[in-house]
Amino acid sequence: MNGGTTITYSSYYYRNIDEGTQRAYDEIMSNRKLDPNGKVLLYGYSYGGVLVNHLAKRL
């Protein structure tokens, strides 16, 4: 990752979609303050893809 950090999040399908992405959203926003030019790679499979799309819209 060339010095980057990988963080994995999971969520249960029965949670509200905002709740399911909140921890990831908070982490990204917190890191943005530390490194405004940093890059974020979002990846999700199946329901994770739904969450990633929602997270991208929130950001």
C-alpha positions, 0 to 999 in steps of 0.5 A: 500500500506504499505506506497507506493504511487498510481498514476493514468495516462490516455491517449487518444487513438489518441495520439502517444503511446510515448506521451501517456506514457511520463508523467508516464515514467517521474514520474517513472524515477524521483522517481527512483533517490529518491529510486533506490530500489523502486518497480513499479506496472504497470496495464492497461486494454484494451488500457491501457494494450497496453500503459502499455506494451509500458511503460514497454519496455521503462523502 
